[in-house]
Amino acid sequence: VTVDDTDILVLGHEDAVYAFANKCAHRDRELHKGVVLNGRLICPGYQWAFALGTGWEAIKETCQPVYDVQVTDDRISVSREPRPGCNA
């Protein structure tokens, strides 16, 4: 989806919904082309692995911007601003 000119990847995994800035913080690769493995979103470019809940990449000690998501009935709402900071 696009929110205020920012492409956001919204994905569901194990009964939860997550939202990431679609462009990888490392090299602007499109994360929607990646995969989810062991609770992490894997970038298709250099295989950086971002934790689904926080966006934290442990090896590089950096964060991918993530957005708060709210699911009400069958409707998904995504925050307009990324979460401040990063919680490993």
N, C-alpha and C positions, 0 to 999 in steps of 0.2 A: 504494500500500500504506500501511498505518498501522503505525508503530513507536512504542511507548510514547506513544500519543495524538498523534503528529505525522504528518500526511499527507506522504508522500514520493512524488515522481514518479520512477519508474524508466523510463528510455527507452534504446532501442538506436539507435545511429547509426554507420554505416560499420564494422561488426564490433566495436564497443565498447559497453559498457553504462555508463550514468551515473545518478546519483541526486541529486536536488535536493529541498530543502524545497519542497513544492508551492505554498505561499503566497509571492508575490513580496515581497522585502524592502522594496519601495517602498510599495505600496498594498494588500497582501494579495490581489492577483488570483491566480486559480488558474492556475498555469503549465501544467497539463496541457491547457489550452485554447489554448496558444501553439503556435508552430511552431519547427522547427530550420532555420536558414539560415546558410550559411557558417561552420559550426562553432560556432554560438551558439544558445542557447535564447532565443527572443524572447517577452517577456511580451505577452499580448493586450491589456493595458490601455494602457500608455504606451510600449510597444515598447523597453523596456530590453533589452539584448542581453547575456546571460550566457555566458561562455566555457564550453563543455561540460566541459572538464577541471578547471577551477578555480572556476567561479562568478563570475569577475571581470567587472565591468561597467566598461569603459574610460572612457566619457564621464563617468559620474557618479563614477568611482573608488570603487566600493563592491563588496561581494561578496554573492552569494546563498549561503546555506548549502548545501554539498554533502556527500555521504556517500560513504565508501569502498565500493566494490562488488567482490565476488569472484565469478567465474563458474567453477564446477567441473562438468564434464560439462554437464548440462542444468539445473543448479541455480544460482540467483542468490541471493547473500547480501549483505545491506546492513548496514553498521555501525549500531549503535544511537545513536551520537553523531555530529554533524557534524564534519568536519575542522576542526581549530583554525586560526585565521588564514586568510589568503588569499594565494595566490601568483599574481600577475599573469603 
